[in-house]
Amino acid sequence: MDGVHDLGGKQGFGRVVYPWPKHDETWEPLVRALSAFAIKRHIYNMDEMRHAIERMEPRHYVSAAYFERHLTAVATLLVEKGVVTREELESMVDGMFPLAGAIGPGRQAAPPQSFAIGDRVRVKNEYVPGHVRMPAYIRGKEGVVVRVSPPYPFPDTAAHGERAPMEATCDVRFRSRDLWPDSCDEALNHVGVFQSYLEKLERV
Amino acid sequence: MAHDRRSEIATPEQRTAALELVLRRKGELPETFVHDFTEHAEDEWVTDNGARMVASAWTDPAFRARMLADGTAAAREMGFEFPEHHRQLVVLENTADVHNVIVCTLCSCTAYTIIGAAPGWYKDLDYRARVVRESRTVLREMGLDLPSSTEIRVWDTTADHRYMVLPLQPPTTVGWSEEDLAKIVTQDSMIGASRLQGVGG
Protein backbone atom coordinates (compact mmCIF):
# COMPACT_ATOMS: atom_id res chain seq x y z
CA MET A 1 0.00 0.00 0.00
CA ASP A 2 1.13 3.51 -0.72
CA GLY A 3 0.98 4.52 2.95
CA VAL A 4 2.71 7.23 4.95
CA HIS A 5 5.09 4.56 6.28
CA ASP A 6 6.77 4.48 2.86
CA LEU A 7 9.12 7.32 3.65
CA GLY A 8 12.14 6.78 1.41
CA GLY A 9 12.86 9.94 -0.59
CA LYS A 10 9.97 11.96 0.87
CA GLN A 11 10.90 15.61 1.12
CA GLY A 12 10.27 18.23 3.75
CA PHE A 13 11.83 16.35 6.65
CA GLY A 14 14.49 18.04 8.72
CA ARG A 15 17.82 17.33 10.35
CA VAL A 16 18.21 13.97 11.98
CA VAL A 17 18.13 14.34 15.77
CA TYR A 18 21.65 13.10 16.43
CA PRO A 19 22.84 12.06 18.85
CA TRP A 20 19.48 10.88 20.12
CA PRO A 21 18.69 12.10 23.64
CA LYS A 22 18.76 9.40 26.29
CA HIS A 23 15.44 8.59 27.85
CA ASP A 24 14.24 5.83 30.07
CA GLU A 25 10.65 4.81 29.44
CA THR A 26 9.68 1.59 31.16
CA TRP A 27 6.69 1.04 28.86
CA GLU A 28 8.96 0.75 25.80
CA PRO A 29 10.77 -2.45 26.87
CA LEU A 30 7.34 -3.76 27.91
CA VAL A 31 5.99 -3.19 24.39
CA ARG A 32 9.04 -4.96 23.01
CA ALA A 33 8.45 -7.94 25.32
CA LEU A 34 4.72 -8.18 24.52
CA SER A 35 5.53 -8.05 20.81
CA ALA A 36 8.15 -10.78 21.21
CA PHE A 37 5.66 -12.87 23.20
CA ALA A 38 3.08 -12.79 20.40
CA ILE A 39 5.68 -13.59 17.74
CA LYS A 40 7.20 -16.43 19.80
CA ARG A 41 3.74 -17.90 20.35
CA HIS A 42 3.10 -17.65 16.58
CA ILE A 43 -0.08 -15.67 17.15
CA TYR A 44 1.01 -13.72 14.08
CA ASN A 45 4.13 -13.34 11.96
CA MET A 46 6.50 -10.40 11.41
CA ASP A 47 4.89 -9.53 8.07
CA GLU A 48 1.48 -9.25 9.74
CA MET A 49 3.13 -7.09 12.40
CA ARG A 50 4.64 -4.74 9.81
CA HIS A 51 1.36 -4.51 7.91
CA ALA A 52 -0.57 -3.72 11.10
CA ILE A 53 1.79 -0.77 11.66
CA GLU A 54 1.19 0.37 8.08
CA ARG A 55 -2.57 0.17 8.59
CA MET A 56 -2.46 2.76 11.38
CA GLU A 57 -4.43 5.93 10.79
CA PRO A 58 -1.87 8.14 8.98
CA ARG A 59 -2.01 11.06 11.42
CA HIS A 60 -1.53 8.66 14.31
CA TYR A 61 1.36 6.91 12.54
CA VAL A 62 3.23 10.14 11.89
CA SER A 63 2.79 11.48 15.41
CA ALA A 64 3.45 8.22 17.28
CA ALA A 65 6.91 7.25 18.47
CA TYR A 66 8.41 3.94 17.33
CA PHE A 67 7.22 1.88 20.30
CA GLU A 68 3.77 3.44 20.20
CA ARG A 69 3.44 2.22 16.61
CA HIS A 70 4.48 -1.23 17.80
CA LEU A 71 2.02 -1.09 20.70
CA THR A 72 -0.82 -0.21 18.31
CA ALA A 73 0.09 -3.05 15.95
CA VAL A 74 0.37 -5.66 18.72
CA ALA A 75 -2.98 -4.61 20.21
CA THR A 76 -4.64 -4.57 16.76
CA LEU A 77 -3.44 -8.05 15.87
CA LEU A 78 -4.34 -9.53 19.28
CA VAL A 79 -7.86 -8.14 18.80
CA GLU A 80 -8.07 -9.40 15.20
CA LYS A 81 -6.84 -12.86 16.25
CA GLY A 82 -9.42 -13.01 19.04
CA VAL A 83 -6.92 -13.14 21.91
CA VAL A 84 -8.26 -9.94 23.53
CA THR A 85 -11.18 -7.65 22.70
CA ARG A 86 -11.22 -3.96 21.93
CA GLU A 87 -13.72 -3.45 24.78
CA GLU A 88 -11.40 -5.10 27.30
CA LEU A 89 -8.58 -2.79 26.31
CA GLU A 90 -10.71 0.35 26.22
CA SER A 91 -12.27 -0.38 29.59
CA MET A 92 -8.87 -0.20 31.24
CA VAL A 93 -7.60 3.15 29.99
CA ASP A 94 -8.53 6.74 30.53
CA GLY A 95 -9.10 7.83 26.92
CA MET A 96 -9.07 6.18 23.53
CA PHE A 97 -7.12 3.05 22.61
CA PRO A 98 -6.68 3.51 18.85
CA LEU A 99 -6.17 0.43 16.71
CA ALA A 100 -5.04 0.15 13.10
CA GLY A 101 -7.51 0.15 10.22
CA ALA A 102 -9.11 -2.98 8.79
CA ILE A 103 -7.08 -5.47 6.78
CA GLY A 104 -7.91 -6.36 3.17
CA PRO A 105 -6.98 -9.39 1.09
CA GLY A 106 -3.35 -10.20 0.28
CA ARG A 107 -2.01 -11.24 -3.10
CA GLN A 108 -0.18 -14.22 -4.51
CA ALA A 109 3.44 -14.39 -5.64
CA ALA A 110 4.32 -14.19 -9.34
CA PRO A 111 5.38 -17.42 -11.11
CA PRO A 112 8.92 -18.33 -9.99
CA GLN A 113 11.80 -16.75 -11.90
CA SER A 114 15.49 -17.07 -11.30
CA PHE A 115 17.94 -14.23 -11.09
CA ALA A 116 21.71 -14.14 -10.89
CA ILE A 117 24.26 -11.57 -9.87
CA GLY A 118 24.78 -9.13 -12.73
CA ASP A 119 21.25 -9.46 -14.14
CA ARG A 120 19.69 -6.20 -15.23
CA VAL A 121 16.19 -5.91 -13.81
CA ARG A 122 13.23 -3.57 -13.70
CA VAL A 123 10.91 -3.22 -10.74
CA LYS A 124 7.37 -3.86 -11.96
CA ASN A 125 5.06 -0.88 -12.16
CA GLU A 126 2.63 -2.32 -9.63
CA TYR A 127 0.23 -0.64 -7.24
CA VAL A 128 -0.62 -3.05 -4.46
CA PRO A 129 -3.56 -2.37 -2.10
CA GLY A 130 -2.26 -4.71 0.65
CA HIS A 131 1.15 -5.30 2.17
CA VAL A 132 4.16 -4.97 -0.11
CA ARG A 133 7.88 -4.59 0.65
CA MET A 134 8.68 -2.57 -2.45
CA PRO A 135 9.40 1.02 -1.47
CA ALA A 136 7.67 3.37 -3.92
CA TYR A 137 10.95 5.06 -4.83
CA ILE A 138 12.06 2.05 -6.87
CA ARG A 139 8.75 1.38 -8.65
CA GLY A 140 9.35 1.04 -12.40
CA LYS A 141 13.08 1.70 -11.98
CA GLU A 142 15.97 -0.29 -13.46
CA GLY A 143 18.94 -1.70 -11.59
CA VAL A 144 21.43 -4.54 -11.35
CA VAL A 145 21.31 -7.61 -9.08
CA VAL A 146 24.30 -7.63 -6.70
CA ARG A 147 23.25 -10.42 -4.31
CA VAL A 148 20.63 -13.15 -4.10
CA SER A 149 19.47 -13.95 -0.57
CA PRO A 150 17.91 -17.08 0.93
CA PRO A 151 14.14 -17.48 0.47
CA TYR A 152 11.62 -15.95 2.86
CA PRO A 153 7.83 -16.26 3.01
CA PHE A 154 6.39 -13.93 0.34
CA PRO A 155 5.32 -10.94 2.46
CA ASP A 156 2.37 -9.78 0.32
CA THR A 157 0.71 -13.10 1.16
CA ALA A 158 2.15 -13.77 4.63
CA ALA A 159 1.16 -10.34 5.99
CA HIS A 160 -2.48 -11.21 5.39
CA GLY A 161 -2.30 -14.37 7.49
CA GLU A 162 -2.32 -16.59 4.42
CA ARG A 163 0.07 -19.43 3.70
CA ALA A 164 2.91 -17.91 1.70
CA PRO A 165 5.33 -19.53 -0.71
CA MET A 166 9.04 -19.07 -0.05
CA GLU A 167 10.74 -16.64 -2.37
CA ALA A 168 14.30 -15.36 -2.66
CA THR A 169 15.11 -11.68 -2.70
CA CYS A 170 17.68 -9.86 -4.75
CA ASP A 171 19.73 -6.94 -3.52
CA VAL A 172 19.33 -4.61 -6.47
CA ARG A 173 21.68 -1.70 -7.05
CA PHE A 174 20.19 1.53 -8.42
CA ARG A 175 21.83 4.86 -9.13
CA SER A 176 20.36 7.65 -7.04
CA ARG A 177 20.18 9.86 -10.12
CA ASP A 178 17.97 7.27 -11.83
CA LEU A 179 15.64 7.31 -8.84
CA TRP A 180 15.44 11.07 -8.32
CA PRO A 181 16.93 12.75 -11.41
CA ASP A 182 18.45 16.16 -10.70
CA SER A 183 17.27 16.09 -7.11
CA CYS A 184 19.50 13.87 -4.99
CA ASP A 185 23.02 13.30 -3.73
CA GLU A 186 25.17 10.98 -5.83
CA ALA A 187 25.04 7.44 -4.39
CA LEU A 188 24.42 3.80 -5.16
CA ASN A 189 21.12 2.74 -3.60
CA HIS A 190 20.59 -0.91 -2.74
CA VAL A 191 17.21 -2.41 -1.95
CA GLY A 192 16.29 -6.00 -1.00
CA VAL A 193 13.63 -6.82 -3.59
CA PHE A 194 11.42 -9.92 -3.69
CA GLN A 195 11.64 -11.66 -7.06
CA SER A 196 7.89 -11.30 -7.66
CA TYR A 197 8.43 -7.53 -7.88
CA LEU A 198 11.07 -7.87 -10.59
CA GLU A 199 11.24 -8.45 -14.32
CA LYS A 200 14.45 -9.34 -16.08
CA LEU A 201 15.76 -7.04 -18.81
CA GLU A 202 17.57 -8.28 -21.88
CA ARG A 203 21.32 -7.93 -21.72
CA VAL A 204 22.60 -5.03 -23.78
CA MET B 1 -12.31 22.70 33.37
CA ALA B 2 -14.87 20.54 31.59
CA HIS B 3 -12.98 18.20 29.38
CA ASP B 4 -13.99 14.95 27.73
CA ARG B 5 -11.11 12.60 28.47
CA ARG B 6 -12.69 9.89 26.29
CA SER B 7 -11.98 11.89 23.15
CA GLU B 8 -8.25 11.88 23.77
CA ILE B 9 -5.82 9.06 23.17
CA ALA B 10 -4.75 7.40 26.42
CA THR B 11 -1.04 7.60 27.18
CA PRO B 12 1.11 4.83 25.71
CA GLU B 13 2.15 3.88 29.27
CA GLN B 14 -1.48 3.27 30.17
CA ARG B 15 -2.28 1.40 26.95
CA THR B 16 0.77 -0.84 27.33
CA ALA B 17 -0.09 -1.62 30.95
CA ALA B 18 -3.68 -2.40 29.93
CA LEU B 19 -2.58 -4.81 27.23
CA GLU B 20 -0.22 -6.61 29.61
CA LEU B 21 -2.88 -6.87 32.32
CA VAL B 22 -5.54 -8.23 29.93
CA LEU B 23 -3.11 -10.87 28.67
CA ARG B 24 -2.17 -11.84 32.24
CA ARG B 25 -5.77 -12.07 33.44
CA LYS B 26 -6.57 -14.39 30.56
CA GLY B 27 -3.63 -16.59 31.47
CA GLU B 28 -2.05 -16.00 28.07
CA LEU B 29 1.11 -14.29 29.25
CA PRO B 30 3.30 -16.38 31.58
CA GLU B 31 4.26 -14.61 34.80
CA THR B 32 7.98 -14.42 34.11
CA PHE B 33 7.98 -13.84 30.32
CA VAL B 34 8.39 -10.05 30.32
CA HIS B 35 11.14 -10.09 32.92
CA ASP B 36 13.02 -13.00 31.34
CA PHE B 37 12.74 -11.66 27.79
CA THR B 38 13.82 -8.15 28.76
CA GLU B 39 16.78 -9.42 30.74
CA HIS B 40 17.84 -11.68 27.87
CA ALA B 41 17.51 -8.88 25.30
CA GLU B 42 19.44 -6.42 27.42
CA ASP B 43 22.21 -8.85 28.35
CA GLU B 44 22.66 -10.74 25.08
CA TRP B 45 21.67 -8.45 22.18
CA VAL B 46 24.31 -5.82 22.65
CA THR B 47 26.52 -3.64 20.46
CA ASP B 48 29.54 -5.41 21.91
CA ASN B 49 28.65 -8.51 19.82
CA GLY B 50 29.12 -6.67 16.54
CA ALA B 51 32.11 -4.83 17.95
CA ARG B 52 33.81 -8.13 18.76
CA MET B 53 33.14 -9.39 15.23
CA VAL B 54 34.67 -6.22 13.80
CA ALA B 55 37.72 -6.49 16.06
CA SER B 56 38.19 -10.11 14.99
CA ALA B 57 37.91 -9.14 11.33
CA TRP B 58 40.58 -6.47 11.82
CA THR B 59 43.04 -8.86 13.46
CA ASP B 60 42.30 -12.15 11.70
CA PRO B 61 42.24 -12.08 7.87
CA ALA B 62 40.71 -15.56 7.69
CA PHE B 63 37.82 -14.53 9.95
CA ARG B 64 37.39 -11.35 7.93
CA ALA B 65 37.03 -13.41 4.75
CA ARG B 66 34.52 -15.75 6.42
CA MET B 67 32.55 -12.81 7.80
CA LEU B 68 32.32 -11.11 4.41
CA ALA B 69 31.33 -14.37 2.72
CA ASP B 70 28.75 -15.42 5.33
CA GLY B 71 28.01 -13.02 8.18
CA THR B 72 25.52 -15.40 9.78
CA ALA B 73 28.04 -18.22 10.08
CA ALA B 74 30.69 -15.83 11.39
CA ALA B 75 28.29 -14.51 14.06
CA ARG B 76 27.25 -18.03 15.08
CA GLU B 77 30.92 -19.01 15.27
CA MET B 78 31.28 -16.36 18.00
CA GLY B 79 28.19 -17.66 19.79
CA PHE B 80 25.71 -14.96 18.72
CA GLU B 81 22.09 -15.70 17.91
CA PHE B 82 19.41 -14.52 15.49
CA PRO B 83 15.64 -14.32 15.74
CA GLU B 84 13.78 -16.80 13.56
CA HIS B 85 12.99 -14.26 10.84
CA HIS B 86 16.55 -12.93 10.35
CA ARG B 87 17.71 -15.36 7.68
CA GLN B 88 21.05 -13.85 6.76
CA LEU B 89 23.54 -11.32 8.07
CA VAL B 90 25.23 -9.42 5.25
CA VAL B 91 28.46 -7.64 6.15
CA LEU B 92 29.33 -4.55 4.10
CA GLU B 93 32.99 -3.64 3.98
CA ASN B 94 34.03 -0.01 4.12
CA THR B 95 37.24 0.88 2.30
CA ALA B 96 39.16 4.08 1.79
CA ASP B 97 36.97 4.78 -1.27
CA VAL B 98 33.64 3.18 -0.35
CA HIS B 99 31.33 4.07 2.52
CA ASN B 100 28.28 1.95 3.33
CA VAL B 101 25.27 3.19 5.27
CA ILE B 102 22.19 1.26 6.39
CA VAL B 103 18.54 2.28 6.71
CA CYS B 104 15.08 0.74 6.75
CA THR B 105 12.74 3.18 5.00
CA LEU B 106 9.56 1.10 5.40
CA CYS B 107 9.90 0.34 9.12
CA SER B 108 13.07 0.17 11.22
CA CYS B 109 14.72 -3.23 10.70
CA THR B 110 18.22 -3.88 12.05
CA ALA B 111 20.41 -6.81 13.04
CA TYR B 112 19.54 -6.01 16.66
CA THR B 113 20.97 -9.20 18.15
CA ILE B 114 24.36 -8.27 16.67
CA ILE B 115 24.63 -4.46 16.78
CA GLY B 116 22.14 -3.89 19.62
CA ALA B 117 18.71 -2.24 19.58
CA ALA B 118 18.57 0.50 16.96
CA PRO B 119 19.10 4.06 18.20
CA GLY B 120 16.12 6.44 18.25
CA TRP B 121 17.34 8.52 15.29
CA TYR B 122 17.55 5.42 13.07
CA LYS B 123 13.86 4.75 13.72
CA ASP B 124 12.80 8.38 13.35
CA LEU B 125 11.06 9.66 10.21
CA ASP B 126 13.74 12.18 9.16
CA TYR B 127 16.50 9.60 8.81
CA ARG B 128 14.26 7.07 7.04
CA ALA B 129 12.99 9.67 4.56
CA ARG B 130 16.22 11.46 3.78
CA VAL B 131 19.25 9.18 3.95
CA VAL B 132 18.35 7.29 0.75
CA ARG B 133 18.03 10.47 -1.29
CA GLU B 134 20.42 12.90 0.41
CA SER B 135 22.97 10.48 1.85
CA ARG B 136 26.00 12.77 1.70
CA THR B 137 24.09 15.73 3.10
CA VAL B 138 22.53 13.74 5.93
CA LEU B 139 25.86 12.18 6.91
CA ARG B 140 27.51 15.59 6.86
CA GLU B 141 24.78 16.99 9.11
CA MET B 142 25.45 14.07 11.46
CA GLY B 143 29.13 14.97 11.58
CA LEU B 144 30.57 12.70 8.89
CA ASP B 145 31.97 14.83 6.07
CA LEU B 146 33.10 12.32 3.44
CA PRO B 147 35.51 13.35 0.68
CA SER B 148 33.74 13.86 -2.67
CA SER B 149 35.80 10.96 -4.07
CA THR B 150 34.20 8.50 -1.61
CA GLU B 151 31.47 6.38 -3.16
CA ILE B 152 28.42 6.17 -0.91
CA ARG B 153 26.42 2.94 -0.92
CA VAL B 154 23.05 3.05 0.81
CA TRP B 155 21.36 -0.22 1.83
CA ASP B 156 17.60 -0.24 2.47
CA THR B 157 16.59 -3.17 4.70
CA THR B 158 13.35 -4.06 2.92
CA ALA B 159 13.70 -7.86 3.11
CA ASP B 160 14.52 -10.18 6.02
CA HIS B 161 18.25 -10.28 5.67
CA ARG B 162 20.08 -7.81 7.85
CA TYR B 163 23.09 -5.63 7.18
CA MET B 164 26.00 -4.46 9.28
CA VAL B 165 28.91 -2.29 8.21
CA LEU B 166 32.48 -3.42 8.76
CA PRO B 167 34.12 -0.08 9.53
CA LEU B 168 37.66 0.88 8.59
CA GLN B 169 40.20 0.31 11.31
CA PRO B 170 41.78 3.58 12.46
CA PRO B 171 45.47 3.39 11.43
CA THR B 172 46.60 4.42 14.92
CA THR B 173 45.11 1.22 16.37
CA VAL B 174 47.06 -1.28 14.30
CA GLY B 175 48.72 -3.77 16.62
CA TRP B 176 46.15 -3.39 19.41
CA SER B 177 44.68 -6.46 21.06
CA GLU B 178 41.30 -7.70 19.87
CA GLU B 179 39.84 -6.86 23.26
CA ASP B 180 41.02 -3.25 23.13
CA LEU B 181 39.89 -2.87 19.51
CA ALA B 182 36.37 -4.06 20.33
CA LYS B 183 36.07 -1.21 22.84
CA ILE B 184 36.45 1.49 20.17
CA VAL B 185 33.82 0.07 17.77
CA THR B 186 30.56 2.01 18.09
CA GLN B 187 27.05 1.08 17.03
CA ASP B 188 26.89 4.13 14.74
CA SER B 189 29.99 2.96 12.88
CA MET B 190 28.30 -0.41 12.21
CA ILE B 191 25.27 1.46 10.81
CA GLY B 192 27.53 3.67 8.74
CA ALA B 193 26.56 6.96 10.38
CA SER B 194 30.12 7.55 11.52
CA ARG B 195 33.69 6.45 10.93
CA LEU B 196 36.00 5.53 13.75
CA GLN B 197 38.75 7.75 15.05
CA GLY B 198 41.98 6.57 16.56
CA VAL B 199 43.06 7.29 20.08
CA GLY B 200 42.40 10.84 21.09
CA GLY B 201 40.69 11.46 17.74
Contacts between the chains, C-beta under 8 A, distances in Angstrom:
chain1	res1	chain2	res2	distance
A	5	B	106	6.0
A	5	B	107	7.0
A	6	B	105	7.1
A	6	B	106	6.2
A	7	B	105	5.3
A	7	B	106	7.7
A	7	B	125	5.9
A	7	B	128	4.4
A	7	B	129	4.2
A	8	B	103	7.8
A	8	B	105	3.3
A	8	B	106	7.6
A	8	B	128	6.9
A	8	B	129	6.8
A	8	B	132	4.6
A	8	B	133	7.4
A	8	B	156	6.5
A	9	B	105	7.9
A	9	B	129	7.0
A	9	B	132	5.8
A	9	B	133	4.5
A	10	B	129	4.4
A	11	B	129	7.6
A	11	B	133	7.8
A	13	B	125	6.1
A	13	B	126	4.3
A	13	B	129	4.4
A	13	B	130	5.5
A	14	B	126	5.6
A	15	B	126	6.8
A	15	B	141	5.3
A	16	B	121	5.1
A	16	B	124	6.9
A	16	B	126	5.0
A	16	B	127	4.7
A	16	B	130	7.3
A	16	B	131	7.9
A	16	B	138	6.2
A	16	B	141	6.5
A	16	B	142	5.9
A	17	B	120	7.3
A	17	B	121	5.4
A	17	B	124	6.3
A	17	B	126	7.2
A	18	B	121	4.9
A	18	B	141	7.8
A	18	B	142	4.7
A	18	B	143	7.6
A	18	B	193	7.4
A	19	B	119	7.8
A	19	B	121	7.4
A	20	B	119	5.1
A	20	B	120	3.6
A	20	B	121	4.5
A	20	B	124	7.8
A	21	B	120	7.7
A	25	B	13	7.6
A	26	B	13	7.8
A	27	B	12	5.7
A	27	B	13	4.4
A	27	B	16	4.2
A	27	B	17	7.2
A	29	B	38	5.0
A	29	B	41	7.7
A	29	B	42	7.8
A	30	B	16	5.2
A	30	B	17	7.7
A	30	B	20	6.3
A	30	B	34	6.3
A	30	B	38	7.9
A	31	B	12	7.8
A	31	B	16	5.5
A	32	B	37	7.9
A	32	B	38	7.4
A	32	B	41	6.9
A	33	B	33	6.8
A	33	B	34	4.3
A	33	B	37	4.6
A	33	B	38	5.4
A	33	B	41	7.9
A	34	B	16	7.3
A	34	B	19	6.1
A	34	B	20	6.2
A	34	B	23	7.2
A	34	B	29	7.6
A	34	B	34	7.4
A	36	B	37	5.4
A	36	B	41	7.8
A	37	B	23	7.7
A	37	B	29	6.1
A	37	B	33	5.6
A	37	B	34	7.7
A	37	B	37	7.1
A	39	B	83	8.0
A	45	B	85	7.6
A	46	B	85	4.8
A	46	B	160	7.5
A	50	B	106	7.4
A	50	B	107	5.5
A	53	B	107	6.5
A	60	B	9	7.7
A	62	B	125	7.0
A	64	B	12	8.0
A	65	B	12	7.5
A	66	B	108	6.2
A	66	B	120	7.3
A	66	B	123	4.2
A	66	B	124	7.7
A	67	B	12	7.1
A	68	B	12	4.7
A	71	B	12	5.8
A	71	B	15	5.9
A	71	B	16	5.6
A	71	B	19	7.2
A	74	B	19	6.9
A	75	B	15	7.1
A	75	B	19	5.5
A	78	B	19	7.4
A	78	B	23	7.7
A	83	B	23	7.5
A	83	B	26	7.5
A	83	B	28	6.2
A	84	B	19	7.3
A	84	B	22	4.9
A	84	B	23	6.8
A	84	B	26	7.1
A	88	B	22	5.0
A	89	B	15	7.4
A	89	B	18	5.5
A	89	B	19	6.4
A	89	B	22	6.3
A	92	B	14	7.9
A	92	B	17	7.9
A	92	B	18	3.8
A	92	B	21	6.5
A	92	B	22	6.9
A	93	B	10	3.7
A	93	B	14	4.8
A	93	B	15	5.7
A	93	B	18	5.1
A	94	B	5	5.6
A	94	B	10	5.7
A	94	B	14	6.5
A	95	B	5	5.5
A	95	B	6	6.5
A	95	B	7	7.9
A	95	B	8	4.7
A	95	B	9	5.6
A	95	B	10	3.5
A	95	B	11	7.6
A	95	B	14	7.5
A	96	B	6	6.9
A	96	B	7	7.2
A	96	B	8	6.6
A	96	B	9	4.9
A	96	B	10	6.3
A	97	B	9	7.8
A	97	B	10	6.0
A	97	B	15	5.5
A	97	B	18	7.1
A	98	B	9	5.9
A	133	B	106	6.6
A	133	B	158	4.9
A	133	B	159	6.4
A	134	B	158	7.3
A	135	B	105	5.3
A	135	B	106	5.9
A	135	B	156	6.5
A	135	B	158	6.1
A	137	B	105	7.7
A	137	B	132	6.8
A	137	B	133	7.7
A	147	B	90	7.0
A	149	B	87	7.1
A	149	B	88	5.5
A	149	B	90	7.7
A	149	B	159	6.4
A	149	B	161	4.7
A	150	B	87	4.9
A	150	B	88	5.6
A	150	B	161	7.5
A	152	B	85	7.7
A	152	B	87	6.0
A	152	B	159	6.5
A	152	B	160	4.7
A	169	B	159	4.0
A	169	B	160	7.9
A	169	B	161	7.3
A	171	B	90	7.7
A	171	B	155	7.7
A	176	B	132	7.8
A	176	B	133	6.9
A	176	B	135	7.6
A	176	B	154	7.8
A	179	B	133	7.5
A	180	B	133	5.5
A	183	B	133	7.7
A	184	B	133	4.8
A	184	B	134	6.7
A	185	B	133	7.2
A	185	B	134	5.1
A	185	B	135	5.2
A	185	B	136	4.2
A	185	B	137	5.7
A	185	B	152	7.3
A	186	B	136	7.3
A	186	B	152	7.4
A	187	B	135	4.6
A	187	B	136	7.1
A	187	B	151	7.9
A	187	B	152	4.2
A	187	B	153	6.9
A	187	B	154	5.4
A	188	B	151	6.7
A	188	B	152	7.2
A	188	B	153	4.8
A	188	B	154	7.1
A	189	B	132	5.9
A	189	B	154	5.0
A	189	B	156	7.0
A	190	B	153	6.4
A	190	B	154	6.6
A	190	B	155	4.7
A	190	B	156	6.7
A	191	B	156	4.6
A	191	B	158	5.4
A	192	B	156	7.1
A	192	B	157	6.7
A	192	B	158	4.7
A	192	B	159	3.2
A	192	B	161	6.3
A	193	B	158	7.1
A	193	B	159	7.4
A	194	B	159	6.7
